[in-house]
Amino acid sequence: MPATVFDLLLLGYRNDLARERVLAYLRDLPEEQGGAIVVERDAELPRVLRTGIDDTTGLRLIAELRDRGAQVRLVSTAPTPQARPRPIAPPPPPAPARAGDSNPSRLLLLLVLLGLAATTYFRFLPPARPLPPVANPAAAPQSAPLFPAQLDAAPHRLNDEAVRLNANGQFADAAGKLRQALERAPEEVALRHNLRTVLHNWAVAELNANHTDAAVKLLEQGLALEEDSSLLAALGIARVRQGEWSAARTALERAVGLGASDPYTLIALGKVYRQLGEREAAVEMFHRARESGAGGPDFEQTLARLERELDAEWDFTEMRSPHFQIAFAGGARESNAAAQAVASGLEDAYFHVGRKFDLYPGDRVPVVLYSSEDFHDITQTPSWTGGVYDGRIKLPSRGVEDGDSAVLERTLRHEYGHVLVNQLSRNRAPVWLNEGVAIWCEEEADGDREDWAYQTLAGQVLFPLRDLEGSFTRLPGDRVHIAYAESYLAVRALLEHSSGRALRELLATLGDGKSLDESMRGVYSRNLAAFEAQFIHDLTVG
């Protein structure tokens, strides 16, 4: 199968100094690396710098050139072979019966091990490859038995049982049978392959059930048997769900290094790069995912937003505080002052909100401060939006430039509240809970937003909470303020007979993969329906 090759494309420079550094680097490339096309000052952009390079060389050159101030990306020059499940072989013609072959269907059953399990696979993960069957010792020449210490067919009987259990989705039992078979025939490679595949299927089922921690353990067991790109890709996606970005990066990059080129893996790695602030690498990975077949409105919208972010932040500088990392358009004294005000306000929010949850994370939170025009263009939010959290806190400069310190403090506490909600719940909190907690985090004194909320809801028709599980931007504009007020009062109702620690436990339980109903019963000893009925009754009847 021919390897995919790429062209390295130059899109621009950060400044004139960057141009000189890039040109010097290109001129100094050793001959054995194929040289480079030197881009002169009057050359039109974009321009191909190198052609026909492999993926590893291209990524290394991208890192070098970006460090010197160039904007570059790889473009595939040959179609990337699609990763597809291998077809299951048709049944072989009947063979003459051999002495001692008591079950002629064993080999056929073994050949279809993964084919039978295909319907159980995770909806966005590519199926694992079909595996070779376990050899039948009775069919092997007696002069070279496969199992010198095991002349009976016990391992094969166990494997046959595992095939049936795997096909029925009984992965735990199937894995148990294969482990027993391996105890009897520890050197049989096909048994190890089949166990690895059952563990993969089992992990995928756990991911579908939102049991992410259990899936991670199973995938790590499979990888202990043998390193495999599909297992690594699944592990990376599971780590993304856990919010373990560095671990996700390690697994996904290794999967890509071993040949994973399906769009799901590439999209996941792009999301990791985006979360870690490596937007150029994220855009690059999303383009590669598109070349591998990714598409659709959500994908194109995400890619377009990433490209807008990359363009807007091309010449941004960075400021660090103890708990935040702020990117902004540096150079002007006003921009530096605005970034300093945001850094100071967020440090105050870190301790203010931390006391509510009794939670003080150690990692720096990425923040970006845009011009007001860029903010709404990039985030595609209504004009009333004061900030956004989507892995990074995004703020419009308008909120800082207005000079209203009370509004700025409230906005920064609100957005940092979203940070903790998403970290604790691993992005699984319904929007009403997320927004209600964020407004609670705004409060200077406990309950000081209640008057606003009750006045907002006076005489209004309330939403069922199920209607507030998704984004509020899709609600009628004149009803959005009702959604926020109702969400805040729902959180106040949760806090009425408990504490911030109980709310923290609720969010963490959601992060463990439990439903909101299960989490409510575990933390508050009442189900979601009972809570909502009492909450609506108290608001409407008193």
Secondary structure as UniProt FT lines:
FT   STRAND          6..13
FT   HELIX           16..27
FT   HELIX           31..33
FT   TURN            41..42
FT   STRAND          47..53
FT   HELIX           55..67
FT   TURN            68..69
FT   STRAND          70..76
FT   TURN            99..100
FT   TURN            104..105
FT   HELIX           106..111
FT   HELIX           113..117
FT   HELIX           118..120
FT   TURN            123..124
FT   HELIX           137..139
FT   TURN            142..143
FT   TURN            148..149
FT   HELIX           154..167
FT   TURN            168..169
FT   HELIX           171..184
FT   TURN            186..187
FT   HELIX           189..208
FT   TURN            209..210
FT   HELIX           212..225
FT   HELIX           229..242
FT   HELIX           245..257
FT   TURN            258..259
FT   HELIX           263..275
FT   TURN            276..277
FT   HELIX           279..291
FT   TURN            292..293
FT   HELIX           297..312
FT   TURN            313..315
FT   STRAND          317..320
FT   STRAND          324..328
FT   HELIX           333..357
FT   STRAND          365..370
FT   HELIX           372..379
FT   TURN            383..384
FT   STRAND          388..389
FT   STRAND          393..396
FT   HELIX           398..401
FT   HELIX           405..425
FT   TURN            426..427
FT   HELIX           431..442
FT   TURN            446..449
FT   HELIX           450..457
FT   TURN            458..459
FT   HELIX           465..468
FT   HELIX           472..474
FT   HELIX           477..479
FT   HELIX           480..495
FT   TURN            496..497
FT   HELIX           500..511
FT   TURN            512..513
FT   HELIX           516..524
FT   HELIX           528..540
//
